[in-house]
Amino acid sequence: MLRLATREVYVGTETICTVDGLHFNSTYKSRVKAFNSSGVGQYSKTLIMQTSEIAWFTFDPVSAHPDIVFSNDNLTVSCNSYDDRVVLGNTAFSRGVHYWEMTIDRYDNHPDPAFGISRGDVLKDVMLGKDDKAWAMYVDNNRSWFMHNNSHTNRTDGGITKGSTIGMLLDFTRRILIFLINDEQQGPVAFEGLEGAYYPAISLNRNVQVTLHTGLPIPDFYTPGEADPTSSVC
């Protein structure tokens, strides 16, 4: 039997268990005790467990639109449809500072994929940011826009091609989301006042293929908690 804080997380015969729903870069206390047909033993001494400082995740086939195609152990996605389809990461964030990137493996006919974060119940059959459950940057070969609840803001020059890298920096200490293209911040801070749990997300059509890169350190230009981030990174 393993207890995490005041929550019982496992009872059974296995000597190893996985505890879901933990925060990254956090410390937890736990205790275990044995039981058999003779009764229940005493709790062990309290164990201190530290979760990883950096988030690792993949795209999630379970919640994705059916037109999304997965490969490369769910790190690469493409699409069977000419319409925009949404796929989420398999991990939601609600605290800490997180940074991940997506590289453009294929980019044909100048589509405008959208990158960002969303709630779990975001619409999956429209461009990311069309509803009020997603906060996104959509970008073509020349420029980008931020979009939430179908409101388009901050048109910024600078597009993508095959080989481009999109970076997303989500900081819950300041409750903001920042986008980068090829290591340079794209526009101002994209969204502020973010609270709750958000999944990394993207929408794309059959003209785009993207590969996800996680477990990345926070970019050197950015210090969490500063009043204003630097506008670009060298």
N, C-alpha and C positions, 0 to 999 in steps of 0.2 A: 504494500500500500504506500503510495507517494502523495504527500500533500504539498501544494504550492501556495504559500501565504495561508489564507484560510479556505482555499478551494481544494477539494479532493479531485485529483486528476486521473488516478488509475487504481483499480483494485483487480487483482488477478494473479496468475501463477508465473507470469513472465518476470524476468529479472532486469529487463530493459524496456523502457517505454519512451515514446515521443510526446512532448507537450506542445500543443499548438497554441497559437494566439499570443505568443510572447512578443514584447517590443524589442527592437534592435538596440544594442548598446545600453542594456539595462541589467540590474542586479536583482536576483530573486533568491529567497530563502526557502528551503524545503526540508522536509523530514520524511523518513520512511519507518515502517514497522512491519513485522512479520506476523503471519497468522497461519494456523493449521487447525486440525480437528480438536486440539486441546485448548484452543483459545487464541487470544490476541496478545502479542508482546508489547513491550514498551517502545516509544518512539526513539529513534536514533538522535544523536546530536544534530543540531541544525547545520545543513549544508548550504554553502554559498555558491550560486551558479551565475555566471556572467554570459550574456548573449553576445553575439558577434557585433562589432562596431560598424560593419559595413553590410548592406543588404544585398543578398543574392536572390534573384528570382528569374522566372521565365515567362513567356506568353502562356495564357491559360486556354487550352482547347475546350474546356468544359463550358465556359461562359461565352465563348466567341460566337460571332455570327457563323452560320453553316458554310458560307462561301469562303471563309478564311482557310488557307492551306498552310499546314505546319511542316517544318523540317528542322534538321540540325538540333535535335533534342528540344524542340519547341522554342528555340532561340531565333529562328528565321521564319518570317511569315510573308505570304503573298495572298492573292485573292483571285477567285474565279469570275468575279462580276465586274462589269464596267461601272457599276454604282459603288459608292463608298460604303465600306463595311468596317465595323469596329471590333477590335480585339483588345483585351485587358491583360495586364500582368497578373500573376497568380498570388500576389502579396499586396495587401493594403497597408498604407502608412498613416499614422496618426500622431507621431511625435518624432523628434530628432531632425537631422539634416540628411538629405538623400540626394545622390547624383547618379544618373544613368545616361547612357547614350544609345543612339540607333544609327547605324550606317545604311546608306542607300545603296543596295546591291544592284538594283535595276531601276531605271527611270526613263520611260518611253512616252513620247507624245505630250510632254509637259503637264502632267497631272498635278494636283495640289493635295498631297497627303496632309493629315493633321496629327499633331503630336501633343500630348499633355497628360492630364489626370482626369479621373472621373469617379463618380459613385458607382457602386456595383449594379444599380438599376438603370444605367445610362442606355439610351436608345442605341441599338446595334446596326440599324439599317440606314443611317444618315451620317453625314460628316460629323466627326467629333467636334463638339461645341455648339451644335445646332439646338440642343435642349439645355435645360438648366442644371443638368447633372454632370456637365463636363466643362473643363477650362483648358483651352487649346490654342496652339499656334498652327495655322495652316499656311503652306508655303508652296510657291511654284518656282519656276526657273529664274525669276527676276526679283520677287519681293515676298513679304509675309504679312499676315495680319493676326492679331489675337482675337479669339472668339469665345464668348460664353452666352448661352441662351439666345443664339442667333444674332448677337450684337457684335459688330466688327469694329475693331479699334486699332490704332497705332500701326498704320501701314508703314512698313520699313523696307528700304531697298536691301537687296541681298537674297538670292535664291539658292536653289540646290541643283545638283547634277548627280550623275552616278559617281559614287565614291564619297559624297558629302556626309558629314557627321552632324547629327542633331543631339545636343545635350540638354537635359532638363534637371534643374536644381530646385528641389522642394525643401524649404526651410520652415519648420514649425516653430522655431524660436521667434521668428519674425512674421510667420504666417504668410509667406510669399512664394511665388513661383517665377523662376527666371529661365529663359531659353537661350541657348547658344547654337550657332552654326559654325562649324569648323573652328571651334575654340574661341570664338568671339561672341560676346553677348549681343543678341538680336533685339534691338529696341530697348525700351526701359523695362523696369520690373513689370512683368505681364499681369499678375494678379496678386491682390493683397487681401488680408482678412480671412485667410483660409482656416477653417476649423473642421474637425471631424476626421473621417477615414477616407482616403483616396487611393485609387488604383492607378498605376501607370497605364497609359492607354494610347492607342493610335487608330486612325481610320485610313484606309487605302483602297485602291481599286486594282484591276488586273495589270495596270501599267507600272506597278511599283512592287519591289521586293525589299524588305528591310530586315536587318539583323540586329538583335538586342545585345548590349554589353552592360553587365552589372558588376557589382562588387568593386566599383571604382571609388577612389578617394575624392574628396571635395576639391574642386579646382583651386590652385594656389592663390588666384586673385581674390577669392571670396573668404571673408571671415564672418561666421555666424554671429548675429547680435549687433553688428555695426548699424549705424543709422541709415547709411546709404551704401550700396555696393558699388564697386568700381564699374564704370560703364562698359569696359571691355577687358579682355585678357590677352596678354602678349603671347 
